[in-house]
Amino acid sequence: MTVNQRIVLASRPAGEATVDNFRLESVEVPALADGQVLVRNHHLSLDPYMRMRMNDAKSYAAPQAIGEPMVGGTVGEVVESRHAGYAVGDTIVGMGGWQQYTVVNAAVPGAMRKVDASVIPLSAYLGAVGMPGVTAWVGLIHLIEPKAGETIVVDAASGAVGSAVGQLAKSRGCRAVGLAGGADKCAYVIEELGFDACIDYKQHRDFASLAAALDVAAPNGVDGLFENVGGLILNVVLSRMNAFGRVALCGMISGYDGPAMPITEPRLLLTQRLKLQGFIVSEHMSLWPGALKELGGLVATGQLKYRESVAMGIAAAPEAFLGLLKGKNFGKQLVKLI
């Protein structure tokens, strides 16, 4: 029997998540039934939403089950198949979880899909040409609806989602302003990704300082905000939004692992006639084909740039995940499993 190593949720966090909330297990891979496929996962995606699912709280998705492998996106290769639509050697993307092997009921719609790794690197299907890239595309194109000449702001700008937002905004004739943590990340955002400006939020820890920096980076105000962080950054950018500005609320990572900071001036939503909409990309599946077509073309031709932080081995996943929550990653955070 094949042995599968996996990371399960051992306990729910009491406040900040720690490595003690996870457990590494070794289990035997069961024999396949008809219609099932065995996938050896090559890369595992780590994403901020996973922290919310560790809590037993009302949300858009069911809480992560105790004692079960952590939920997560994966790319890998079919190593055994009892489904006519999949052959050994097919490369696929799916939700294989934090484990080396996944048994997939291939007949279930959306359980996994084949991808071509001959032109686009397999790992990119977890980043720029995967859920993060589609998240950027849906939030920017479908919700913010950028117009040439407008100023678009995105925080966590060097990350998997934020980096795509800024590049897509630039391709549509907008001024792209990012926020990122550290001079090296801001240099990358401007020099490699082509943003017009980037603010190192670590150098601006209070409202007045961050607002002054934003006034320099966005002298004509802000028309669209792609929000990943929340807290102080959200409050500052809202104070600089132009009338009829649009906010795509994708994440609020600043409050995932501790107390959340409220919106301090909600009246701005009224006085500036702002549109603020939270969204979950999996609820916009009808938009995925168009998004993936554009993103895939841009990555294949080198027009959409991305960066990856890679941890090695399944046992490294918890530490890498906790680092992600604190902004230690640079670009898309992956775990390489093979």
URSUL-V132995 format. One record per residue. PSI is psi in radians with two decimals (NA if undefined). BURIAL is 1 if it has 24 or more other ideal C-beta (glycine too) atoms within 12 Angstrom, else 0. Layout:
# URSUL-V132995
psi->PSI burial->BURIAL
psi->PSI burial->BURIAL
This chain:
# URSUL-V132995
psi->2.51 burial->0
psi->2.37 burial->0
psi->2.29 burial->0
psi->2.13 burial->1
psi->2.39 burial->1
psi->2.73 burial->1
psi->2.14 burial->1
psi->2.81 burial->1
psi->2.00 burial->1
psi->-0.57 burial->1
psi->2.77 burial->0
psi->2.48 burial->0
psi->2.50 burial->1
psi->1.44 burial->0
psi->-2.18 burial->0
psi->2.38 burial->0
psi->2.55 burial->1
psi->3.00 burial->0
psi->-0.39 burial->0
psi->-0.25 burial->0
psi->-0.09 burial->1
psi->2.76 burial->1
psi->2.33 burial->1
psi->2.23 burial->1
psi->2.70 burial->0
psi->2.17 burial->0
psi->2.75 burial->0
psi->2.46 burial->0
psi->2.19 burial->1
psi->2.79 burial->0
psi->2.53 burial->0
psi->2.51 burial->1
psi->2.94 burial->0
psi->2.38 burial->0
psi->-0.06 burial->0
psi->2.75 burial->1
psi->2.46 burial->1
psi->2.16 burial->1
psi->2.27 burial->1
psi->2.03 burial->1
psi->2.31 burial->1
psi->-0.71 burial->1
psi->2.54 burial->1
psi->2.38 burial->1
psi->2.35 burial->1
psi->2.26 burial->1
psi->2.61 burial->1
psi->-0.58 burial->1
psi->-0.42 burial->1
psi->-0.54 burial->1
psi->-0.71 burial->1
psi->-0.63 burial->1
psi->-0.25 burial->1
psi->-0.35 burial->1
psi->2.61 burial->1
psi->1.36 burial->0
psi->2.72 burial->0
psi->2.24 burial->0
psi->-3.01 burial->0
psi->-0.23 burial->0
psi->2.73 burial->0
psi->2.57 burial->0
psi->2.62 burial->0
psi->2.28 burial->1
psi->2.40 burial->0
psi->2.40 burial->0
psi->0.04 burial->0
psi->2.71 burial->1
psi->2.40 burial->1
psi->2.40 burial->1
psi->2.48 burial->1
psi->2.69 burial->1
psi->2.56 burial->1
psi->2.72 burial->1
psi->2.55 burial->1
psi->-2.82 burial->1
psi->2.39 burial->1
psi->2.17 burial->1
psi->-0.22 burial->1
psi->2.46 burial->1
psi->2.38 burial->1
psi->0.65 burial->0
psi->2.29 burial->1
psi->-0.40 burial->0
psi->-0.12 burial->0
psi->2.36 burial->1
psi->2.72 burial->0
psi->2.30 burial->0
psi->-0.27 burial->0
psi->2.39 burial->1
psi->2.35 burial->1
psi->2.81 burial->1
psi->2.45 burial->1
psi->-2.87 burial->1
psi->1.22 burial->1
psi->-0.29 burial->1
psi->-3.14 burial->1
psi->1.33 burial->1
psi->2.83 burial->1
psi->-0.62 burial->1
psi->2.59 burial->1
psi->2.28 burial->1
psi->2.13 burial->1
psi->2.31 burial->1
psi->1.63 burial->0
psi->-0.34 burial->1
psi->-0.24 burial->0
psi->2.14 burial->0
psi->2.29 burial->0
psi->0.03 burial->0
psi->-0.63 burial->1
psi->2.87 burial->1
psi->2.59 burial->1
psi->2.53 burial->1
psi->2.73 burial->1
psi->1.95 burial->0
psi->0.19 burial->1
psi->-0.45 burial->0
psi->-0.71 burial->0
psi->2.24 burial->1
psi->2.48 burial->1
psi->-0.69 burial->1
psi->-0.48 burial->1
psi->-0.36 burial->1
psi->-0.08 burial->1
psi->-0.02 burial->1
psi->-1.81 burial->1
psi->-0.54 burial->1
psi->0.59 burial->1
psi->-2.67 burial->1
psi->-0.79 burial->1
psi->-0.76 burial->1
psi->-0.74 burial->1
psi->-0.64 burial->1
psi->-0.81 burial->1
psi->-0.80 burial->1
psi->-0.83 burial->1
psi->-0.82 burial->1
psi->-0.74 burial->1
psi->-0.96 burial->1
psi->-0.74 burial->1
psi->-0.59 burial->1
psi->-0.85 burial->1
psi->-0.59 burial->1
psi->1.16 burial->1
psi->2.55 burial->1
psi->2.55 burial->0
psi->2.37 burial->0
psi->-0.22 burial->0
psi->2.82 burial->1
psi->2.15 burial->1
psi->2.24 burial->1
psi->2.42 burial->1
psi->2.30 burial->1
psi->2.98 burial->1
psi->0.81 burial->1
psi->-0.35 burial->1
psi->-0.04 burial->1
psi->3.14 burial->1
psi->-0.72 burial->1
psi->-0.92 burial->1
psi->-0.67 burial->1
psi->-0.65 burial->1
psi->-0.66 burial->1
psi->-0.89 burial->1
psi->-0.73 burial->1
psi->-0.67 burial->1
psi->-0.64 burial->1
psi->-0.75 burial->1
psi->-0.67 burial->1
psi->-0.27 burial->1
psi->0.32 burial->1
psi->0.37 burial->0
psi->2.83 burial->1
psi->2.17 burial->1
psi->2.14 burial->1
psi->2.21 burial->1
psi->2.82 burial->1
psi->2.35 burial->1
psi->2.84 burial->1
psi->1.65 burial->1
psi->2.59 burial->0
psi->-0.62 burial->0
psi->-0.70 burial->0
psi->-0.71 burial->1
psi->-0.66 burial->1
psi->-0.74 burial->0
psi->-0.77 burial->1
psi->-0.68 burial->1
psi->-0.89 burial->1
psi->-0.60 burial->0
psi->-0.73 burial->1
psi->-0.33 burial->1
psi->0.28 burial->1
psi->2.73 burial->1
psi->-0.51 burial->1
psi->2.72 burial->1
psi->2.33 burial->1
psi->2.23 burial->1
psi->1.75 burial->1
psi->-0.34 burial->1
psi->-0.32 burial->0
psi->-0.01 burial->0
psi->1.49 burial->1
psi->-0.12 burial->0
psi->2.92 burial->0
psi->-0.86 burial->1
psi->-0.76 burial->0
psi->-0.78 burial->0
psi->-0.67 burial->1
psi->-0.69 burial->1
psi->-0.70 burial->0
psi->-0.67 burial->1
psi->-0.61 burial->1
psi->-0.61 burial->0
psi->-0.75 burial->0
psi->-0.53 burial->1
psi->1.23 burial->1
psi->-0.37 burial->0
psi->0.32 burial->0
psi->-3.07 burial->1
psi->2.24 burial->1
psi->-0.58 burial->1
psi->2.38 burial->1
psi->2.17 burial->1
psi->1.89 burial->1
psi->2.10 burial->1
psi->-0.30 burial->1
psi->-0.80 burial->1
psi->-2.89 burial->1
psi->-2.45 burial->1
psi->-0.75 burial->1
psi->-0.80 burial->1
psi->-0.78 burial->1
psi->-0.70 burial->1
psi->-0.83 burial->1
psi->-0.67 burial->1
psi->-0.62 burial->1
psi->-0.24 burial->1
psi->0.19 burial->1
psi->2.42 burial->1
psi->2.84 burial->1
psi->2.40 burial->0
psi->0.47 burial->0
psi->2.80 burial->1
psi->2.37 burial->1
psi->2.11 burial->1
psi->1.92 burial->1
psi->1.74 burial->1
psi->-0.67 burial->1
psi->2.89 burial->1
psi->1.08 burial->1
psi->-0.41 burial->1
psi->-0.35 burial->1
psi->0.13 burial->1
psi->-0.57 burial->1
psi->0.46 burial->1
psi->-2.90 burial->0
psi->2.39 burial->0
psi->2.55 burial->0
psi->2.22 burial->0
psi->2.84 burial->0
psi->2.11 burial->1
psi->-0.46 burial->0
psi->1.24 burial->0
psi->-0.33 burial->0
psi->-0.41 burial->0
psi->-0.53 burial->1
psi->-0.59 burial->0
psi->-0.93 burial->0
psi->-0.58 burial->0
psi->0.04 burial->1
psi->0.92 burial->0
psi->2.64 burial->1
psi->2.06 burial->0
psi->2.10 burial->1
psi->2.14 burial->1
psi->2.61 burial->0
psi->2.64 burial->1
psi->2.12 burial->0
psi->-0.50 burial->1
psi->-0.22 burial->0
psi->0.13 burial->0
psi->0.77 burial->1
psi->-0.47 burial->0
psi->-0.34 burial->0
psi->-0.23 burial->1
psi->-0.77 burial->1
psi->-0.79 burial->0
psi->-0.72 burial->0
psi->-0.84 burial->1
psi->-0.58 burial->1
psi->-0.82 burial->0
psi->-0.81 burial->1
psi->-0.77 burial->1
psi->-0.74 burial->1
psi->-0.71 burial->0
psi->-0.70 burial->1
psi->-0.76 burial->1
psi->-0.55 burial->0
psi->0.08 burial->0
psi->0.20 burial->0
psi->-0.36 burial->0
psi->1.99 burial->1
psi->2.63 burial->1
psi->2.85 burial->1
psi->2.62 burial->1
psi->2.44 burial->1
psi->2.24 burial->1
psi->2.12 burial->1
psi->2.59 burial->1
psi->2.11 burial->0
psi->2.59 burial->0
psi->-0.58 burial->1
psi->-0.35 burial->1
psi->-0.13 burial->1
psi->-0.83 burial->1
psi->-0.83 burial->1
psi->-0.71 burial->1
psi->-0.67 burial->1
psi->-0.79 burial->1
psi->-0.61 burial->1
psi->-0.67 burial->0
psi->-0.74 burial->1
psi->-0.37 burial->1
psi->0.18 burial->0
psi->0.40 burial->1
psi->-0.30 burial->0
psi->2.79 burial->1
psi->1.74 burial->1
psi->-2.77 burial->1
psi->2.24 burial->1
psi->2.10 burial->1
psi->2.80 burial->1
psi->2.14 burial->1
psi->2.16 burial->1
psi->-0.17 burial->1
psi->NA burial->0
